Amino acid sequence: MGRFLLRRGALLLATLWVASIAIFGALYLAPGDPIAVLTGGRQITPEARAILVARYHLDDPLPVRYWNWLTSALHGDFGYSMTSRQDVSTVIAQRVSTTVELVAYAAVIVIVLGIGVGVLSALKPGIVDNIALLFTTVLAAVPSFVAALLLISVFAVKLHWLPALGEGQGFSDQLAHLTLPAIALASTSLALVARITRASVRAESSGERVQTAVSRGIPPGVILRRHVLHNASIPIMTVTGLTIATLIVLVSIVEQAFSLNGLGATLVKAAANKDFSVVQAISLLMVAAFVIVNGIVDLLYAVLDPRVSLGTAAS
Amino acid sequence: MMTKGRIRAIAVAACVATMLTGCSGRIPTSSSNDSASLINLSPNTPAASGGVDSATWALYRDPTTLDPATAFDYPENTVIATMCDALLRQKPDGSIASGLASEYRYRTPTALALTIRPGVTFWDGKPLTADDVVFSLERNRDPKLGGFYGKVFDRVSTITAEDAKTVLITLTQPDYWLTGELSAMPGIVVEKAFAQQQGQKFGTPDGGTMCTGPYRLAKWTPGESLKLAANSAYWDSTLTPLTKNIAFKGIPDAATLTTGLTTGEIDGSWITDTSNLSQLQRTSTVSVHSGPTLETEFLIPSNLTGVLGDIRVRQALSLAFDRRSFINAAYAGNALEPRLSTNPGTWGYAKDSFNAAWNAAPEVTRDLDRAKQLIREAGATGKPLVIGTSTGMATVATVSNAWLEVATAIGLDAKLSNVSPENYINFFTDPKAREGVDAFSTTTYGDYADPAALISTYVLPGGNQNYSGYENPALTDLLNAARAEADPAARARDVIEAEKLVMHDLPWIPVAHPTSFLVLNNKLTGAPTSFCYMQSPALAMLGARG
């Protein structure tokens, strides 16, 4: 266990380091002039320009800028956001909770509804299964930005059930504000998880062990829990883990559609404005979250199936 | 004199809105599509009958600063103008009245004396002094601050506090444009002690600001909202704030904004993106008001060494453009075809003279044959014309395509040069980016209601928007005469003569004079429809509709 965590930690650091170079380099090469963004396209005097360039170290060569960034980051200073004129750590602190809540809410929807629908669909062939199939096919085909527009159009504009914009204040208000975004974010992943769950449960149900158990007269509920679900859980876990990791990536689109003040929407804005330090910090945070979620999935393999050794799972 | 390429998505490119309430194929044109009614728009909405507790107001993006020295675009101007007072005040009709300076008088043509209004306090209770005024004006001239308004003070020699209540501005040459600038961002007064204490943090989310206006800064959470609370001790009883709390929210996406206005989550906005205009006009919970504005949409010839160096080619392009169709598509009919180069909303003085000049100017009628003839006369047939565009910006892409079609139709070898939306701004800032193109599009405005405020930025040598190096000595003389002319009627005569030269020379080709657009929830009224929201605390009039 200790070795596993150590290995995972080293892998995380290496991934972050490579990602930090890639992101910094890509942003450096991308078109756009940070000064033009700062001045909104207004012509400024050469003196004013020089002051801005010096203030944000825009004239330093790429390796120097990267080195400065890296050394400050290692001291916990992630730099200063040129466009929001705040420390990057403040920018992130103000937005991280919205994104975490949104992803967590969507993950709960994916796990509960996805696995629920999948199991139901596997155990009740016929009409239930067909409806579930139709439902998941439609969901799988709808990208989250379209889902967002549809949900807003129906539930916010037409029916006035739920709010369409912003993150709300206080628990119940926040829950109401995040419901439509979480559904939009979860929809595709939910369909995928339901499909995989259905297939795995079907496969396990027709397996020899289950047939034997049925012939021995073991109650169906126990068979489902001990044999079917337990054995089907590894593929389900893999897909659920991966799809939850993709939620972290998709969150930008959903946050923008619902005008949420989260990390994803901020990342998109910062990238358009060439706000280096913000892009760098948020991207790395997302990369880290992605790696950590995958690590947790690996860890759960070992819990579910002792035959899986952590040492090999980590490689 | 500040400008920016305004991102305005055109209706035809915005059927994303179909998802919300359905996009009709035909865009309804305004019933008030005749020129007289678009010239005489009311700058106000009906007065409010009472107060309301709170309102959420949308901006097209988050404000990035509260420092007036570096504010020049819609979000920053709207927010700062609501919180802060300038020395002079722009009224909704464009006229200029007293502000924090209760009196202003040119003692001589080169000495402007400002009397500081007594009894005014900042939000923290400290009294407004002549020192604060001198400090605030000098900030614009301090190159270390990187402010944007240094150039408007180019005739200012000294700014001094004569005594506790008088500030004297001495000039190197007469400058009667200065009062206009003092009614805009360069004339905003902030508290000296506060700004000095905050240093570099002044105007940022960490530092905030300290002004005298009808609203004080309550809480600024970038990305979420900027909250203001009413200043109960506001000095101006005609602008006692009616809405107790205002939250400004940046919403870049037109469809999202439309949703917010429809559901009532957003109470109002002066919209700059007209792509969902006709949809908003059909929404029962909001009303859309048109008002006078200082904005005009242009094609900017930026390279006069190519085919656009010939006046006849510029005239031919202007003659061949189908403005009526464009205005119907882009502004649902709510724009004027330019008989003069600036919007009638800029007539802040001598209105009758400008109106007469407008009526006397030839109507803009499309004449393709005459345009083709001009191109032949200029020997420009088959010569190249490159128009800068960005397919990532719906508004720019649509108007550039229209220009491409026009240029091809009159016989030029026209091409588009596409850049990313992030790089489009470089046409305005970077001479290197302009090297490859002959022209590009923008919507822009001056700081106060005077046609010269905008014209001077692109026709005077060294003007901050003179990208092509255009120069016409007669035009320069007329504008300099206007700037040095104390009498508004005489100044208007100079400006009208300048307008005639501009319309003949077409250093920039005006496309349309849109109205401003105020969208308000039907429960609210009182906010002005006019562009004065960019420079004065007019939002204080927002309140309940009886």
Interface residues (C-beta under 8 A of the other chain):
Chain A: A30 P31 G32 D33 I35 A36 V37 T39 G40 G41 R42 Q43 I44 T45 E47 A48 I51 L52 T83 S84 R85 Q86 T90 V91 Q94 R95 V146 L149 L150 I152 S153 A156 V157 H160 P163 A164 L165 G166 E167 Q256 A257 F258 S259 N261 A265 T266 A272 N273 K274
Chain B: M2 T3 K4 G5 V16 M19 L20 T21 D62 T64 T65 F72 D73 P143 K144 G146 G147 F148 G150 G203 T204 P205 D206 T221 P222 G223 E224 K249 I251 D253 A255 T256 T259 G260 T262 T263 E265 I266 V419 S420 P421 E422 N423 I425 N426 F428 T429 D430 N464 Q465
